[in-house]
Amino acid sequence: MKKNILLLLLIGVAAFAPAQKLNKPKPTPVVKENRSLAKADLLKIKLTEDSLHLLSNLFTYDSSLAIRKKSCYAFIPKFVSLLKANNSFYYPFDSFETVSKIYPPDSSFRIFTWQLVLPQGHFRYYGVIQMRSTKLKMYPLFDWSDTMQYQSQLITTNDNWYGALYYGIIQKQVGTKAIYTVFGFEGADIITRRKVVDILTFDAAGKPKFGAPLFFVHQEEDSQHYKKTDTLTRFFIEYKYNAPTVMNYNSEKEMIIFDHVAPPSEKGRGATFSYVPDGTYEGFAWKNNRWNWVENVFTFGINENDNPPIPMPLYGEPQRQPELPK
């Protein structure tokens, strides 16, 4: 009798146990981003990267126009074939010396840009935006800058991009929308160069847009002190081909800072191919969700504590410029 009761209890426990297990709530699975490349894809990239490195140096430095063009046109399909590998976004391509690569602070995409030197000092720019995703999501950049009449007033896409070699990027937030400000170099012609600061956003469909009316300029020009107020979609400085100029974001001042360029004499006013930095700096400060022009970033007074910075001494901090020997 006792054996029969024990057998019934065991059967009941066995029947109840799986039912209890089935009714127990399952934990929510944690999905982690897969950042690894398949071994075959990684091997292919590593084997091909050296040839891409060679091609990129050829289309940048070779003295023959035919070789430069051939190398550039060979580089593009080879490079795209590597980007098609799953998780290629996480491969750094650090061996490239003449192909620029920039990431925004949120690392949601990266931009590759490069330039092809053409006859008479002209440049053609190429590039691609690769979004951060497992499967390849990319937007090729087609340089149409030669056809643009009002470059500082246009809003464009990747299909009619204002071409430049990008060297910097910062990010601002307006509500839920990310605003990216990119910095680039452009070879205008054989005697003129430009630095450009542009705006990059993505529309509801995820497609890139270049340019936005976010640069507010209010300045005085010429000896007539004519006040000019305008809102630009991108901003340039244009200068002599060999003049060292600066245009970049200064994190300490939280401003875009750039050289004020001017002609060497009044006779050269308007001939931007002769413009050089005059030792003063202008800028843009982010306020009210736009870039507002600042006429003088640095203001210094003679014999005052705000004199231009000097090298830091070994001990202590300088309070003012040292007096010159008599």
C-alpha positions in Angstrom: 0.0 0.0 0.0 2.8 2.3 1.0 4.6 1.5 -2.3 1.5 2.4 -4.3 1.1 5.8 -2.5 4.8 6.6 -3.0 4.5 5.7 -6.7 1.5 8.0 -7.1 3.4 10.9 -5.4 6.3 10.5 -7.7 4.1 10.5 -10.8 2.3 13.6 -9.6 5.6 15.4 -9.0 6.9 14.4 -12.4 3.7 15.6 -14.0 3.7 18.9 -12.2 7.4 19.8 -12.7 7.3 20.3 -16.5 4.1 22.3 -16.2 5.7 24.6 -13.7 8.7 25.0 -15.9 6.6 25.9 -19.0 4.7 28.5 -17.1 7.8 30.2 -15.7 8.4 33.6 -17.6 11.4 33.5 -19.9 14.1 36.2 -19.5 14.3 38.8 -22.2 17.2 38.0 -24.5 20.0 40.6 -24.6 21.0 41.3 -28.2 24.6 42.4 -28.5 26.0 44.1 -31.6 28.1 41.8 -33.6 31.3 43.6 -34.5 33.4 40.7 -35.8 34.2 40.0 -39.4 34.1 36.4 -40.8 37.6 34.9 -41.1 37.3 34.7 -44.8 36.2 38.3 -45.2 39.0 39.5 -42.8 41.6 37.6 -44.8 40.3 39.0 -48.1 40.5 42.6 -46.7 44.0 42.1 -45.4 45.2 40.6 -48.7 43.6 43.4 -50.7 44.4 46.4 -48.4 48.1 46.5 -49.6 47.1 46.9 -53.2 44.5 49.6 -52.3 47.3 51.4 -50.3 49.5 51.4 -53.4 46.7 52.6 -55.7 45.8 55.4 -53.4 49.4 56.6 -53.3 49.6 56.4 -57.1 46.4 58.5 -57.8 47.7 61.1 -55.3 51.4 61.4 -56.1 52.2 59.9 -59.5 53.5 62.5 -62.1 51.5 60.9 -64.9 47.9 62.0 -65.3 47.0 58.7 -67.1 48.4 56.6 -64.2 46.6 58.8 -61.6 43.3 58.3 -63.4 43.8 54.6 -63.9 44.7 54.1 -60.3 41.8 56.0 -59.0 39.3 54.2 -61.2 40.8 50.9 -60.2 40.7 51.8 -56.5 36.9 52.5 -56.3 35.5 49.0 -57.2 38.2 47.2 -55.2 37.4 49.3 -52.1 33.6 48.9 -52.5 34.0 45.1 -52.8 35.7 45.1 -49.4 33.1 47.3 -47.8 30.4 44.7 -48.9 31.7 42.3 -46.2 29.5 42.0 -43.2 30.7 44.3 -40.3 33.3 45.9 -42.6 32.4 49.2 -40.7 34.6 47.9 -37.8 37.7 47.4 -40.0 39.8 50.5 -39.6 41.7 50.7 -43.0 44.5 52.4 -41.1 47.1 51.7 -43.8 45.6 54.4 -46.1 47.8 57.5 -46.1 46.1 59.7 -48.7 42.5 58.7 -48.1 40.9 60.7 -45.3 38.6 58.9 -42.8 36.5 60.7 -40.2 34.0 59.5 -37.6 31.4 61.7 -35.8 31.3 61.5 -32.0 28.4 59.1 -32.0 30.2 56.8 -34.5 26.9 56.3 -36.4 28.8 56.5 -39.8 32.2 57.3 -41.2 33.3 59.2 -44.3 36.1 58.4 -46.7 37.3 61.1 -49.0 40.2 61.5 -51.4 41.3 63.7 -54.3 42.6 63.3 -57.8 44.9 66.0 -59.2 43.9 67.0 -62.7 45.7 69.3 -65.2 46.2 73.0 -64.5 46.0 72.5 -60.7 42.4 71.3 -60.6 41.1 68.6 -58.3 38.3 66.1 -58.4 37.0 64.7 -55.1 35.6 61.3 -54.4 34.1 59.8 -51.3 31.7 57.5 -49.6 29.6 57.6 -46.4 29.4 54.2 -44.8 26.7 53.8 -42.1 27.3 51.7 -39.0 25.4 48.5 -39.8 26.1 44.8 -40.2 25.0 44.8 -43.9 26.6 47.4 -46.1 24.7 50.7 -46.2 26.7 53.3 -48.0 26.2 56.5 -50.0 28.8 57.3 -52.7 29.7 61.0 -53.0 29.6 62.6 -56.5 31.5 65.9 -56.8 29.5 68.5 -58.6 31.3 71.6 -57.2 32.5 72.7 -60.7 28.8 73.2 -61.8 27.6 75.1 -58.7 27.2 78.9 -59.2 26.0 79.7 -55.6 27.9 77.2 -53.5 27.3 79.0 -50.2 23.5 79.0 -50.7 22.8 75.5 -51.9 21.5 72.4 -50.1 22.7 69.2 -51.9 22.7 65.5 -51.5 25.4 62.8 -52.0 24.4 62.9 -55.7 25.5 66.5 -56.2 28.0 66.9 -53.4 30.3 69.9 -52.9 33.5 67.9 -53.0 36.3 68.4 -50.5 38.9 66.4 -48.6 37.4 66.2 -45.1 39.7 66.5 -42.1 37.3 67.1 -39.2 33.8 66.7 -37.9 31.8 67.8 -34.8 28.3 67.1 -33.7 25.5 69.2 -32.3 22.0 68.3 -31.3 18.8 70.2 -32.2 15.9 68.5 -30.5 16.1 64.9 -31.6 18.1 65.7 -34.8 21.8 65.3 -35.0 23.6 68.1 -36.9 27.1 67.3 -38.1 29.6 70.1 -39.1 32.4 68.9 -41.4 35.6 70.6 -42.2 37.3 70.2 -45.6 40.1 71.3 -47.9 39.5 72.1 -51.6 41.9 72.9 -54.3 40.0 75.4 -56.4 42.6 75.9 -59.1 46.4 76.1 -59.7 46.8 79.3 -57.6 43.8 79.2 -55.2 42.8 77.0 -52.3 39.8 76.9 -50.0 38.9 75.7 -46.6 35.2 74.9 -46.3 32.9 74.2 -43.3 29.7 72.4 -44.3 26.6 70.9 -42.6 25.7 67.2 -42.9 22.3 65.9 -41.8 20.2 62.8 -42.6 16.6 63.0 -43.7 13.7 60.8 -42.6 14.7 58.1 -45.1 18.3 58.2 -43.8 19.7 59.9 -46.9 22.5 62.5 -46.4 21.9 66.2 -47.0 24.7 68.7 -47.3 24.3 72.4 -46.4 21.8 74.0 -44.1 21.0 77.7 -43.3 22.9 77.7 -40.1 25.8 80.1 -40.7 24.7 83.6 -39.7 27.2 86.3 -40.9 27.1 89.9 -39.9 30.2 91.8 -40.8 31.6 95.1 -42.1 33.4 95.1 -45.4 35.7 97.5 -47.3 36.5 101.1 -46.3 32.8 102.1 -46.6 32.0 99.9 -43.6 29.1 98.4 -45.5 27.3 96.1 -43.1 26.5 92.7 -44.6 24.1 90.3 -43.0 23.4 86.9 -44.5 22.6 83.3 -43.7 24.7 80.7 -45.5 24.4 77.0 -46.0 28.2 76.5 -45.9 31.1 78.8 -45.4 34.5 79.2 -47.2 37.7 81.0 -46.9 39.7 81.4 -50.2 43.4 82.1 -50.2 46.7 81.9 -52.0 47.7 78.3 -52.8 50.7 78.2 -50.5 49.4 80.3 -47.6 49.2 78.4 -44.3 45.6 78.8 -43.0 43.6 77.4 -40.1 39.9 76.5 -40.0 38.8 74.0 -37.3 36.9 73.6 -34.1 38.5 74.7 -30.9 37.1 72.7 -28.0 38.5 75.0 -25.3 36.6 78.0 -26.7 33.8 75.9 -28.1 34.1 77.7 -31.4 34.9 77.3 -35.1 38.1 79.4 -35.5 39.6 80.4 -38.8 42.2 82.8 -40.2 41.0 86.2 -41.5 42.5 86.3 -44.9 43.2 89.6 -46.7 45.0 90.9 -49.8 48.6 92.1 -49.4 47.5 95.5 -50.6 44.3 97.4 -51.4 44.9 96.9 -55.1 44.5 93.2 -54.6 41.1 93.4 -53.0 38.8 90.9 -54.6 41.6 88.8 -56.1 41.3 86.0 -53.6 44.2 84.0 -55.2 46.4 86.6 -53.5 44.8 86.5 -50.0 46.9 85.5 -47.0 46.3 85.4 -43.3 46.7 88.8 -41.6 47.3 87.5 -38.1 43.7 87.9 -36.8 41.1 85.2 -36.3 37.4 85.1 -36.9 35.0 82.4 -35.8 31.6 80.9 -35.3 30.0 80.2 -32.0 27.0 77.9 -31.6 24.1 79.8 -30.1 20.3 79.5 -30.6 20.8 76.3 -32.7 23.0 78.0 -35.4 26.6 79.1 -36.0 26.9 82.9 -35.3 29.8 84.8 -36.7 32.4 86.3 -34.3 34.5 89.1 -35.7 37.5 88.9 -33.4 38.2 85.6 -31.5 41.2 87.0 -29.8 41.5 90.6 -28.5 44.7 91.7 -27.0 45.8 95.0 -25.4 49.3 96.4 -25.2 50.9 96.0 -21.7 47.8 94.2 -20.4 47.4 90.8 -19.0 45.5 89.7 -22.1 48.5 89.9 -24.4 49.1 87.1 -26.9 50.0 83.7 -25.3 53.7 83.0 -24.8 55.4 79.6 -24.2 54.7 78.2 -20.7 57.6 78.8 -18.3 59.0 75.9 -16.3 57.7 77.4 -13.0 54.5 79.4 -12.6 52.2 81.0 -15.1 53.0 84.1 -17.1 50.9 87.1 -16.1 51.9 89.3 -19.1 54.3 89.5 -22.0 57.9 89.9 -20.9 59.5 93.3 -21.5 61.9 93.5 -24.4 65.5 94.4 -23.5 66.3 98.1 -24.0 
